[in-house]
Amino acid sequence: MAAPLKALDGNADLQALITDLAVRAKTAARVLSLAPAEQKNRALEAMECAIRASASAILAANAEDVAEVRAGGATSAFIDRLTLTKARVDAMADGIAIVRNIPDPVGVVTESWQRPNGMTIERVRVPLGVVAVIFESRPNVTADAGVLCLKSGNSVILRGGSDSFRSCRAIHDCLVQGLREAGLPEASITLVPTRDRAAVGLLLSGLNGSIDVIVPRGGKSLVARVEAEARVPVFAHLEGVNHVYVDHSADLGMAKSIVLNAKMRRPGVCGAAETLLVDRAGAEKSLKPLVQMLIDSGCEVRGDEAVQRADSRVKPATDEDWDTEYLDAIIAARIVDGVDGAIAHIHRHGSHHTDAIVSEDAAAARKFLNEVDSAIVLHNASTQFADGGEFGFGAEIGIATGKFHARGPVGAEQLTTFKYRVHGTGQTRP
């Protein structure tokens, strides 16, 4: 009972194909939920080795994907998100090693208490079941999502972007090799074997209860579609309209370093800063140097009137700019009235993802960290630390910006739920 599946891209009966892989994933999830930590870690170790050994094949597949999108006129930021390098493949493997070494979250008793009648109640972590991850462009999500779901005892169905189809397949082959070596079901990590966009709609339907949760990882339109059409719970991952606020007390050298890194380290990642806010009380000292630095580094600056006066190369900002995730070398900039003005702007225009303050004033920093309602808030550090690897999770399945179940980087622990175990000695309820 294992034949059908297929596609790669002959587009057979898509409904049958996706239903089949979901049923297999459901069966695999039961096996994984009971798999000992040692067996899962053996699979992860074999996956890490396979990624390292297959680096040249992964890079060759990725080069084909990149050549195809470049010929289609993709932006430089999109190409950067798609591109793998030897360093990025090594980082992928390093992330798997970190995930392998973190404690297994499954079966951990998080709370335990005894009732007056003598019963003991335990709250224990259990897997979610079958996770469907729908993502765009970044092929490394194949590995990140695959290994985090495995570590947390979940099976996963991966639907990567059509632009990264070859790259995702090459990485997925390594993950399947690891599952085989550890004696775990190959359906534990499934890659949808077709570029057909209709596959996304089928996954969003939940396939008659076969899928337990959906994680969208991509742009605003993808997330909007998932949240509108999904018939199962969704880990909300809104766009990263992230801010860096430079307080009047900020050290200028530190501010320049943080702002440049937050915007230009990798403009196409969701942790990149999209808006620069400068305290009016410190603008005379910091505004011009910050704007000049960004423009000289190849970043387009769109600003309010004060920012335009600081440098003639600044373009006028429109109302739309304050709400835009550029994912490119573009930033909006404006003057605000202190930390209260910054918080008000972020409350109005932010996406609850990641926001930072650069300040030497402990009271201002404390106010910002307490009052900015984002999944990640930073003091004197770059927004580009919005990453599960940087949090010590090894990898992430996304940055959850909602408020239910998980928030911020979603690692192995966040991919579990809980149940209650009750131990009695014959108690009955009066």
N, C-alpha and C positions, 0 to 999 in steps of 0.2 A: 504494500500500500504506500508506494512513494513516488510513482512516476510523474503524472501531469506537469505542472508548473510551466516552463518555457518562456517565450516572448523574445527577448534580446534582439531585436525589435521587429519581430514578424507580426506583432499585434494580433494574437489569436483571439479567443473569446476573453476579453478583458475582465468582465464580471466574474467568470469562472476562475481566471488566473488569480485575481486579488482575493476572492473568497477562499480559494485553496490555500494561499500563503497565510491568510489570517487564521484559518483553522489550524494549520500546522504550528503557527506561532502560539496559539492558545494551548495546544498540547505541550509544546516546549516550555511554556511558562510554568506549568505545573511541575515539570521536572526540575527547572531552575529554582523554584521556590523552596525545594527540599534539598538542593545540592549543597554539600558541605563547602565551607570556605576554601579548604585546601584544593578541591577540584576546580572551583572557579579561578583560583589563583594560578593553578597549573595552566589553564586555558589562557589567562592573561599573559603569563610568561612566554608561552608559545607564540601568542600574537605579537608581542614586542619583538621577539626574535625574527618572526616572519616579516614584519614591517622593515626591520633593519636589513634583512637579507634581500628583500625585494625592492629596495629604494630605487634602483635604476629602472625597474619595470614600472613603478609608480610614477616616476618622473617622466618617463617616455609617454605613458598614457596621458599625463597631465599636459605635456607639451602639445599633443594633438588637440586636446580641449582648448588650450589657450590660443593655438593657431586658428582654430575655427571661430572663436568669438572675436579675435582681433580682426579677422577678415570681414566679420559682420559689423565692424565699427564700434565695438564696445568701448566704454570709457576706461581711462587708466585706473581709476579706483576699482571698477568692476574686475578688471584684469588682475589687479593686485589681490583681490579677495579670492580669485580663482587659482592664482599661481602657487604652485608648490616649489620649494627649493630644497636642496639637501638639508639645510638647517631646519626647515619647517618639517621635513619628514623625520629628522632626528628628534625634534621637539614632540612630535606625535608619539614616537616610541618612548621617549622619556616620560610623557604623560601617562602612558599605559603602565609603566613601572611604578609611578607614584600611586596610581589607582590600586594596583595590586597590593601595595604596602599599607594602604589605609585600612583601618579596622572594618570588618564586614558589618554592615548595619543590620542585616537580617537576623531576627531573633533576639536583638538586644532589648532587655527589659528597661524601659525608661522611667517607670514609676512602679511602686509596689506599696500597698497599704492593707491593713487589716480592719475589718468591720467589727462592730460590737458583738455580732453573732458568731464571730470566730472565722468567717470566710476571709480568705486572702485574695485580693484583686491585683492583677499585674497588667500593665500596659506594655505591649511588646511590638516591636517594629516588624512589619511584613511587607513583601513586595506589592506593587500596584497591579501587576499582571502583565498585560500586553500594552506596550507604549508605541504609538506611531509618531515618528519624527519626520516632519515635512520641512525641508530646508532648501536654501538657494545658494548657488555658487561655491560656497566654501567646502571643498572635499574633505577637509580634516574633520568635519562634523561626523562623517561616517565612522571614524575611529572613536572620537570622543563619546558620541551617543552610544555606540555599540558596547564599549567597555564599561561605561557607567551603568548601563542597564544590566549588563551581565553581573557586575559586582553587587548590584542591589537585588539580584534574583528575578529581574524582569526579562521577558523576551521583548524584542524590538523590531518593528518594521520601519525601514528607512526609505524615504522617498526623496532622493536628492534632486537638485536642479538639473534640467536637461543639458545645461552647459557643462556640467562636471560629470557627465555620465561615465566616461571612460575612467576618469580618475577614481571615482567612487567604486567602480567595479574592481579596480586593481587593489584598492585598500581592503574592500570587502573580502576578496579572495584570501588575504592574510588573516582576517578575523575568523573565517570559516576553517582555515587550516588549524588555528589554535583550538577551536571547538572540537574538531576531529581528534586532535592529539590528546585532549583531556576527556574524551568520551562523552561529550555533551551534545545535545541535538543541534544539527546544523540550522534548524529553523529558529534557534535562539536569537540569531541576528540575521534578519532577512533584508535584502536590498531589492526593492521593486524593480524587476528586470525590463522596464519599458520607459520610454520618454513620454508616452501618451499622457496628456494632462488630465484626461478623464479618470486616471487612477487616483488622483487627489480627491475627487468627489466621492469615489467609492470608499476611500479610507475615512473621510469625514462622516460618512453615514453610520460608522461604527460596526458595519457588517454583522448585524444581528447579535450584538453583544460580544463579538470576538475581540474588540479593541476597548481598552479601559481608559486610556487617556491619550490626548494628542498634544504634541509640542510643536508649534510653528517656529521656525528659525529663519527669518528673512525680512524683507521689506514690508512697508506699511500695507501694501495691497494684499500680500499673502496673508498677513496676520488678520486683516479685516475680513478676508474671505473665510478663513478658518473659523473665526469667532462668529461669523454670520451663519455658516452652514453646518458646523459640527454638531453632531447628535450625541456626543460624549464629552466629558469634562476636558477643558483646555488649560494648559499652563500659559497664561497671558504673557506675551513677550512683545511689548510695544516698541516702537522705534526709540532710538537713543537721542532725544533732543537734550543733550547734556551741556551744562554750563560750568564755566570757571569764573568765579567772582574774585577780583583782586581788590582787597581792602586797602584803605589809606595807610594802614600800618604795615603792609606787606614789605618784605625785603625785595627790592627790585630784581636783584640777580636771581633769587629763588623764583619770583613770579615769572620772569622771562623763561627760565628753564622749564617750569611746569606747564605754562601756556603752550610753548613750542612743542613739547612732548605730547601734551593732551590732544593737540590738533594734528600735528604733522608726523608723529611716529608711524602711524598707519591710519590715514584719514578714512579708510573704508570699513573700519570695524565699528561695532555698535557702541563701544566705549569712547570713541573719539569725541572731543569737545566740538559743539556746533555753535555756541554763543559765548562771547567774552563780555563780562560785565565788569566795569571799572568804577570804583567809588569816586564820586565827584570830588570829595575832600582830598584825594590823592592823585587826581587826574593830571595835574600839572607836572608831577614827578614821573608818573608811570605810563600814561596813555600813549604819548608819541613813541617812546622806545618799544613798547609792546606792538604797536601797529606797524612800525617800520620793520621790526624783526620778522613778523609774520609775512609781510609782503616781500621782503628780501629773501625769504625762504621759499617763495613760490606759492604762497597762500593768498587767494583773493579775499579782501576784506570788504564787507558791506556794512556801513555804519550809519548812525544817526548824525545830526549836524555837527556835534562836537567832535565825533570821530573823523568826519570828513575834513574838518579844519586841521586836524592833527597831521594829515598826510593827503596831498592832492590825488594820490592814486586810489584812495578809498572810494568805492561806489556807493551810491545812496541805497540804504536799506528800505525795503517795502514792509508792510505789515505781515506779509506771508513769510518773510525771512525769519522772524522770531519763532516760528512754529515748524521750521524745516530741518529735517535730518539730511544733510547734504551727502554724507558718505564720500566726500571729495575734499580737495584742498580749497575749501571755501569756509569762511566763518562770518557770523554776524556779530557786531560789536556795538555796545552802547554804554552811556554813562548812567549810573543809578545813584540814588541818595542813600549811601551807606548800606549796612547789612540788611536793614528793613526793606530798602528798595530792591535789593537783590532777591530777597526771599519772596517779595510780592511779584517780581517779574517771573521767577521760577514757578511760583504757584499758578500763574496765569498761562505760561507758555511751555512749561516742562512736561516731560512724559513719565515722570516718576522712575527714571532709570538711574542715572548717576550724575551727581553734582558736587563741585569742589569749591572750597574757599581757601585763598592764600592770605594769611593774616598772622601777625605777631601779637594780636590782641586776643587773649584767652577768652574774654567775655564774648567778643564778637564770634569767635570760632564756636564756642559752646552754643550760642543762640542759633547759629546757622545749622549745626549738626542736630540740634533738638527740633528745629522748626521746619526744615526742608523735608518734605514728605516723599522721599525717594528711596528706592531699594538700597542704594549705596550712596553715602555721603562721605566726603573726604576732607581732611584738613591738611594743608601743605603737602599734597600729593596729587599726581596726575590722574585724570579720569581713566586713562588707559589701563589702570589696575583693575578695572571692572572685568574680571576674567577668573573663571574657576581655578585655573592653574595657579594664578597669583594668590588665591585665597588658600592654597594648599590642598585643593580638592583633586588635583591631578588633571582634571579636565572639567568641562561643563557641558550640559545639554542645552544651555541657554541662560539668559538673565530674565527671571520672572519679575514682571513689574506689577502684577496684581497683588492682592493681599490675602488670598486664601491658600492654605496648605504650604506653599513655598514662596520665598521672595528672595531676589538677588540671584547669584550664581546657583544653578541647580546641579548639584553633585549627586553622588551615590546615596547619601543619607536622605536628601530631599526627594529621591525617587522611591521612597517607602511611605507607607501609611501605617496604621497600627490597628491592633485588635486587643480586646481585653480577655485575659485568661483568669478564670475564677476557680479557686481551689476550696472545696468544702469538705465537711466531715459528716454529711448527712443532713444539713440544714434544709428546712422547708419554710416557706413564707406563710406567716399566720394570716 
